[in-house]
Amino acid sequence: MAGKAMRRIGAWLAAVLLFGPLAANAQQPLPVAPAPSVTFADLADLTQRADIVALVEVRSQTLVPLDRAPGLAPGQARLYIEARTLALLASRAAVGESHSYLVDVPLAANGKVPKLKKQRFLVYADAVAGRPGALSLVGNSGQVPASPGNEALARTVIAAFAVPGTPPALAGVRDVMSVAGNLAGESETQLFLDTASGNPVSLTVIRRPGMAPTWGVSWSEIVDQAARPPVRETVAWFRLACFLPAQLPDRAFLQTDRSARARAEADYRFILGELGACPRTL
């Protein structure tokens, strides 16, 4: 899956169209769906999985009968949506002016099916082979209300993943070691991570007497003591904050010394605290 996502991202370098209108009236004010705020992590998850990201306006909806909606969760309805493409945010291939897809939506408080006609959404989807104009959402969260804030964040996330040398997806913590310095309170901890691409990644925590601890991440073979933490809501931050395990695995420790292990565990908790939570709403 990670390899497929990286191939898609690479293909976008030549195909990303940041909000290029496909229709003459795409700049006209249009109804907007009620849009709870989504997060960088929400859209990063979707961006990695989708071949197509488009801004659409719903033209029509048709309720799918229950006997033709296997796996439908209680309290939801499955809709067949016909939509008009207003803009492509990213795509590996040309997308027509209109398309269709299935989506599950929660029923309103009164048990009725919500009316989506003329509302705008960000659609994260794959094309359906052999069916021109048909899309398959990359999960039920692949239809995101298109508020101005959500649209802006979607463009930001797409652009971040389209940059060459994007940090790879993590596959776990491989090796951990911590070495005490000559002075009391002095130490250096190094953590080496596995990645889906096989590219090396390391984290380093430096402690010196009388100074606050510092840490950084290196996305290369060089373990750099001058490495810095990633900026929040970037791909590098997303890779670490959203996918590092809550605790270091026992198999990762290269030392049996208890004090070395205790330092490494403390430094790892320090890193997680500095990264902060990875909020998701979808």
Secondary structure, 3 states (H helix, E strand, C coil): CHHHHHHHHHHHCCCCCCCEECCCCCCCCCCCCCCCCCCHHHHHHHHHHCCEEEEEEEEEEEECCHHHCCCCCCCEEEEEEEEEEEEEEEECCCCCCEEEEEEEEECCCCCCCCCCCCCEEEEEEEECCCCCCEEEECCHHHEEECCHHHHHHHHHHHHHHHCCCCCCCEEEEEEEEEEECCCCCCEEEEEEEEECCCCCEEEEEEECCCCCCEEEEECCCCCCCCCCCCCCCCHHHHHHHCCCCCCCCHHHECCCCHHHHHHHHHHHHHHHHHHCCCCCCC
